[in-house]
């Protein structure tokens, strides 16, 4: 009986160890925090590059890689066959020395490096990577398109599309987002515009065409059908991108228009408005452009103090859904009408419209739009003091709630920034 028990325990222990070994070897097999000199010798002996995972114990994305990506069989099969795989905590032991040695290339954690047997970095990546992204990046590096090889080619002055695409790929994987932006924006300034019809070019650069004051934006507006069919672009996504860019441009004009104006700023607003209306909005068949056209035209009326014309325009465009989603802007226009006309019927109409807009916010959230200042002014103009006082009080109450909500959110955000969480896609 004693022998049988020992045999069962031995067999169970052996089976458990076997399972553990299988689980351990399913993904990448790492040498963790081992002497760096030994890793260099091993790389020379096996004629392999070293893959180094630079991590810290508090880094969320590092934990994400260790838990979700490195254990995958497909990842393990490739990395175990091609690299000496190492992991170093950058805050202790050899990791601290390596962090200091490779500091210019470690922009945050995780940083992932390929290093040759002499200790020279040949490729760099950073941030959480899905398995496919990680494999694509290291395979490209082994095929001669490492971060440094592509960077050196670009910096030597080569600017063909293949080089741009390769550089964009390695910059994205290295998490150098600002540099990526500058490289692609510079390419857009010199691009041969018909190249945007090439699917591979559009895939790389299309989503960056957002500035309505640029030639590529005008070109796309004038060739939406060709972009859709020849570049194989998703029409909805193209229009969304163009719309977001136009929205930013229009909102910038509105912002300048509602601050303290000077002769120069008034001219700037007029020039920008005329350009967008004449060269873009009147020519582009994009769904959101009707709203942006109306917004600029109404803003121009406001700058020219034509309150009555604003009221008449709103009366005709609102029933057909124009500016339906831009309630704060519309409420501000009605407030302008209330403040600048003397006709009581027009004031009452504008007041009722603002009351209706306010009533559409049913969530009682502190972040809901607060139009009670306009409502109070309307009641004042109509001589309804008690209702004006109540509206003023409601406005003050809501503003206090909004400020308290924002203050609490900022405090919570600062606290969460210090928390140890696993990020789905990022770098710390």
C-alpha positions in Angstrom: 0.0 0.0 0.0 2.9 2.3 0.9 4.6 1.5 -2.4 1.4 2.2 -4.4 1.0 5.6 -2.7 4.6 6.5 -3.5 4.1 5.5 -7.1 0.9 7.5 -7.4 2.6 10.6 -5.9 5.6 10.2 -8.1 3.5 9.7 -11.3 1.3 12.7 -10.4 4.3 14.9 -9.7 5.9 13.8 -13.0 2.7 14.4 -14.9 2.4 17.9 -13.3 6.0 18.7 -14.1 5.4 17.6 -17.7 2.3 19.7 -18.1 4.2 22.7 -16.6 7.0 22.2 -19.0 4.6 22.0 -21.9 2.9 25.2 -20.8 6.2 27.0 -20.3 7.5 25.9 -23.7 4.3 26.7 -25.5 5.3 30.3 -25.9 8.6 32.2 -25.8 11.2 30.6 -23.5 13.0 33.4 -21.8 16.3 33.8 -20.0 15.0 36.2 -17.3 17.4 38.6 -15.5 20.4 36.4 -16.3 23.9 37.8 -16.5 24.1 39.9 -19.7 27.6 38.6 -20.6 26.3 35.1 -20.6 23.6 36.1 -23.1 26.1 37.7 -25.4 28.2 34.5 -25.3 25.2 32.3 -26.0 24.2 34.6 -29.0 27.7 34.2 -30.4 27.7 30.4 -29.9 24.3 29.9 -31.6 24.8 32.7 -34.2 21.5 34.4 -33.2 20.2 37.8 -32.4 19.1 38.5 -28.8 15.5 39.5 -28.3 15.2 41.6 -25.1 12.0 42.5 -23.4 12.7 45.6 -21.3 10.0 45.6 -18.6 9.2 46.9 -15.1 7.1 45.2 -12.4 4.6 48.2 -12.4 4.1 48.4 -16.2 0.6 47.4 -17.3 1.4 46.9 -21.0 4.4 44.7 -20.0 2.1 42.5 -18.0 -0.3 42.4 -21.0 2.5 41.1 -23.3 3.7 38.5 -20.7 0.1 37.2 -20.1 -1.5 37.5 -23.5 1.1 37.5 -26.3 4.4 35.8 -25.3 2.7 32.5 -24.3 1.1 32.0 -27.7 2.4 29.0 -29.6 2.9 30.8 -32.9 4.9 33.5 -31.2 7.0 31.0 -29.3 7.7 28.8 -32.3 9.2 31.8 -34.2 11.1 33.5 -31.4 12.5 30.3 -29.9 13.8 29.3 -33.4 15.4 32.6 -34.3 16.5 34.4 -31.1 18.1 34.2 -27.7 15.1 35.4 -25.7 15.8 37.5 -22.6 13.7 39.5 -20.2 15.2 42.2 -17.9 13.6 44.2 -15.1 15.0 47.6 -15.9 15.0 48.6 -12.2 17.3 45.9 -10.8 20.5 44.0 -11.4 21.8 43.8 -14.9 18.5 45.4 -16.1 19.6 48.7 -14.5 22.9 48.6 -16.3 21.2 47.7 -19.6 18.7 50.5 -19.1 21.5 53.0 -18.8 23.4 51.5 -21.7 20.5 51.5 -24.1 18.7 54.5 -22.6 18.4 56.5 -25.9 16.4 53.6 -27.4 14.2 52.9 -24.4 11.4 55.5 -24.6 9.1 53.7 -22.1 7.9 50.3 -21.1 7.7 47.8 -22.6 10.6 48.4 -25.1 11.4 45.4 -27.2 14.9 45.2 -28.8 16.8 43.0 -31.2 20.5 43.1 -30.3 23.5 41.4 -32.0 26.2 39.3 -30.3 28.4 42.4 -30.0 25.7 44.3 -28.1 24.6 46.6 -30.8 20.8 47.3 -31.3 19.6 46.3 -34.7 15.8 46.8 -34.2 13.5 48.4 -31.7 9.8 48.3 -30.9 7.8 49.7 -28.0 4.4 49.3 -26.5 1.9 46.5 -26.3 1.8 44.5 -29.5 -0.8 42.0 -30.7 0.9 38.7 -31.8 0.5 39.5 -35.5 2.0 42.9 -35.1 5.0 41.6 -33.1 5.7 38.9 -35.6 5.4 41.2 -38.6 7.8 43.7 -37.1 10.6 41.2 -36.3 10.2 39.3 -39.6 10.5 42.6 -41.5 13.7 43.4 -39.4 15.2 40.0 -40.4 14.3 40.7 -44.0 16.5 43.9 -44.0 13.8 46.4 -42.9 14.8 46.9 -39.4 14.1 50.2 -37.6 17.7 51.5 -38.1 18.1 50.3 -41.7 14.9 52.0 -42.8 15.6 55.2 -40.7 19.1 55.5 -42.3 17.6 55.1 -45.8 15.0 57.8 -45.1 17.5 60.2 -43.6 19.8 59.7 -46.6 17.1 61.5 -48.6 15.2 58.6 -50.2 11.5 59.5 -50.4 9.8 57.0 -52.6 6.6 55.5 -51.4 8.0 52.1 -50.4 10.5 53.9 -48.1 7.8 56.1 -46.6 5.6 53.1 -46.0 8.5 51.1 -44.4 9.5 54.0 -42.2 5.9 54.6 -41.1 5.7 50.9 -40.2 8.8 50.9 -38.0 8.0 54.3 -36.4 4.5 53.0 -35.5 5.9 49.9 -34.0 8.5 51.9 -32.1 5.7 54.1 -30.7 7.4 57.3 -32.1 4.0 58.8 -32.9 5.1 62.4 -33.2 7.9 61.5 -35.6 5.5 59.3 -37.6 3.1 62.3 -37.9 5.9 64.6 -39.2 7.1 62.0 -41.7 3.6 61.4 -43.2 2.6 65.0 -43.1 5.8 65.9 -45.0 5.1 63.2 -47.6 1.6 64.6 -48.0 3.0 68.0 -48.9 5.0 66.6 -51.8 2.9 63.7 -52.9 1.9 63.4 -56.6 -1.8 63.7 -56.0 -2.9 61.0 -58.5 -0.9 58.5 -56.4 -3.8 58.8 -53.9 -5.7 56.5 -56.2 -3.2 53.7 -55.5 -4.8 51.4 -52.8 -1.4 50.9 -51.0 -0.8 54.7 -50.9 -4.3 55.4 -49.7 -4.1 52.8 -47.0 -1.0 54.5 -45.6 -1.9 58.1 -46.0 -5.6 58.5 -46.7 -6.8 58.9 -43.1 -4.4 61.8 -42.6 -6.1 64.0 -45.2 -8.1 66.1 -42.8 -6.9 69.7 -43.4 -9.4 71.5 -45.7 -6.8 74.2 -46.5 -4.4 71.7 -48.3 -4.2 70.5 -51.9 -4.7 66.8 -51.0 -8.0 67.6 -49.3 -9.3 69.6 -52.3 -8.1 66.8 -54.6 -10.0 64.1 -52.6 -13.2 66.3 -52.5 -13.1 66.6 -56.3 -12.4 62.9 -56.8 -14.5 61.1 -54.2 -15.8 58.5 -56.6 -12.3 57.7 -58.0 -10.9 57.4 -54.4 -13.7 55.0 -53.5 -13.4 52.7 -56.5 -9.8 53.0 -57.6 -8.1 53.3 -54.2 -10.7 50.8 -52.8 -11.4 53.2 -50.0 -14.4 52.9 -47.7 -16.6 55.8 -48.8 -18.2 56.2 -45.4 -14.8 56.3 -43.6 -13.5 58.8 -46.2 -16.4 61.1 -45.6 -16.1 60.8 -41.9 -12.4 61.7 -42.1 -13.1 64.7 -44.3 -16.0 65.7 -42.1 -13.9 65.6 -38.9 -11.3 67.9 -40.6 -13.9 70.3 -41.8 -15.5 70.3 -38.3 -12.2 71.3 -36.7 -11.7 74.1 -39.3 -15.2 75.5 -38.9 -15.2 75.3 -35.1 -11.9 77.2 -35.1 -13.5 80.0 -37.2 -16.5 80.1 -34.7 -14.1 80.2 -31.7 -12.1 83.1 -33.1 -15.4 84.8 -34.0 -16.7 84.6 -30.4 -13.6 86.0 -28.8 -12.4 89.6 -28.6 -12.1 90.5 -32.3 -9.5 92.8 -33.9 -9.3 94.1 -37.4 -6.8 91.3 -38.3 -8.9 88.5 -36.7 -12.1 89.7 -38.5 -10.3 89.6 -41.8 -8.9 86.1 -40.9 -12.4 84.9 -40.2 -13.7 86.3 -43.5 -10.9 84.9 -45.6 -11.2 81.4 -44.0 -14.9 81.4 -44.4 -14.9 82.5 -48.0 -12.2 79.9 -48.8 -14.2 77.0 -47.3 -17.5 78.1 -48.8 -16.2 78.8 -52.3 -13.5 76.1 -52.7 -14.7 73.1 -50.6 -18.2 73.2 -49.2 -19.8 74.2 -52.5 -18.1 71.4 -54.4 -18.0 68.4 -52.1 -20.8 65.9 -52.0 -20.2 65.0 -48.3 -23.2 64.5 -46.0 -22.1 66.7 -43.2 -21.2 69.6 -45.4 -24.7 71.1 -45.4 -24.4 71.7 -41.7 -21.0 73.3 -42.0 -22.2 75.6 -44.8 -25.1 76.7 -42.7 -22.9 77.2 -39.7 -20.4 79.5 -41.5 -23.2 81.5 -43.2 -25.0 82.0 -39.9 -21.7 82.9 -38.2 -21.1 85.5 -40.9 -24.6 87.0 -40.2 -23.7 87.2 -36.5 -20.4 89.0 -37.2 -22.4 91.5 -39.3 -25.0 92.0 -36.5 -27.9 90.7 -38.6 -29.9 89.2 -35.8 -33.2 89.3 -37.6 -31.8 87.5 -40.6 -30.4 84.8 -38.3 -33.9 84.3 -36.8 -35.4 84.0 -40.3 -32.7 81.6 -41.5 -33.1 79.4 -38.5 -36.9 79.3 -39.0 -36.4 77.8 -42.5 -33.5 75.4 -41.9 -34.3 73.9 -38.5 -37.5 72.1 -39.6 -35.5 70.2 -42.3 -32.9 69.0 -39.8 -30.0 71.3 -40.6 -27.9 71.8 -37.5 -30.0 69.3 -35.6 -27.0 67.8 -33.8 -25.4 71.2 -33.0 -27.7 72.3 -30.2 -25.2 74.5 -28.3 -24.3 76.5 -31.5 -28.0 76.9 -32.3 -28.9 78.0 -28.8 -26.1 80.5 -28.9 -27.5 82.0 -32.1 -31.0 82.3 -30.5 -29.3 84.0 -27.5 -27.8 86.4 -30.0 -31.2 87.1 -31.4 -32.8 87.6 -28.0 -30.0 90.1 -27.1 -30.1 92.1 -30.3 -33.7 92.4 -31.5 -36.5 94.5 -30.0 -39.5 92.7 -31.6 -41.2 90.8 -28.7 -42.6 88.2 -31.1 -39.2 87.4 -32.4 -37.8 87.4 -28.8 -40.5 85.0 -27.6 -40.0 82.7 -30.6 -36.3 82.5 -29.9 -36.9 82.0 -26.2 -39.3 79.1 -26.9 -36.7 77.5 -29.2 -34.0 77.7 -26.5 -36.4 76.2 -23.9 -37.1 73.4 -26.3 -33.4 72.8 -26.9 -32.8 72.8 -23.1 -35.6 70.3 -22.7 -33.9 67.8 -25.0 -31.3 67.1 -22.3 -33.1 64.6 -20.2 -30.2 62.8 -18.5 -29.7 65.4 -15.7 -26.0 65.0 -16.1 -23.8 67.9 -14.8 -22.2 67.9 -18.3 -25.5 68.6 -20.1 -25.6 71.9 -22.0 -26.8 74.8 -19.8 -28.8 77.4 -21.8 -30.4 79.0 -18.8 -28.4 82.2 -19.2 -30.1 82.7 -22.6 -33.5 81.8 -21.1 -33.0 84.3 -18.3 -32.1 87.0 -20.8 -35.2 86.2 -22.8 -37.4 86.5 -19.8 -35.8 89.9 -18.9 -36.4 91.2 -22.4 -40.1 90.2 -22.1 -40.4 91.8 -18.6 -41.0 88.5 -16.8 -38.7 89.1 -13.8 -39.7 86.2 -11.6 -39.1 83.7 -14.4 -35.8 85.5 -15.2 -34.6 85.2 -11.6 -35.5 81.5 -11.5 -33.6 80.9 -14.8 -30.5 82.7 -13.4 -30.6 80.6 -10.3 -30.9 77.4 -12.4 -28.0 78.5 -14.5 -25.8 79.1 -11.4 -26.8 75.7 -9.9 -25.9 73.8 -13.0 -22.6 75.6 -13.5 -21.6 74.7 -9.9 -22.6 71.1 -10.5 -20.6 71.0 -13.7 -17.5 72.5 -12.0 -17.7 70.0 -9.1 -18.1 67.1 -11.6 -15.0 68.2 -13.6 -12.9 68.7 -10.4 -13.8 65.2 -9.2 -13.1 63.7 -12.6 -9.6 65.3 -12.6 -8.8 64.1 -9.1 -9.9 60.6 -10.1 -7.9 60.7 -13.3 -4.8 61.7 -11.4 -5.3 58.8 -9.0 -6.0 56.3 -11.8 -2.8 57.4 -13.6 -0.8 56.1 -10.6 -2.7 52.8 -10.5 -1.1 49.6 -11.7 -3.4 48.4 -14.6 -2.9 46.2 -17.6 -3.2 48.4 -20.7 -4.7 46.9 -23.8 -2.5 48.9 -26.2 0.1 51.3 -25.0 3.4 52.2 -23.3 4.2 53.4 -19.9 
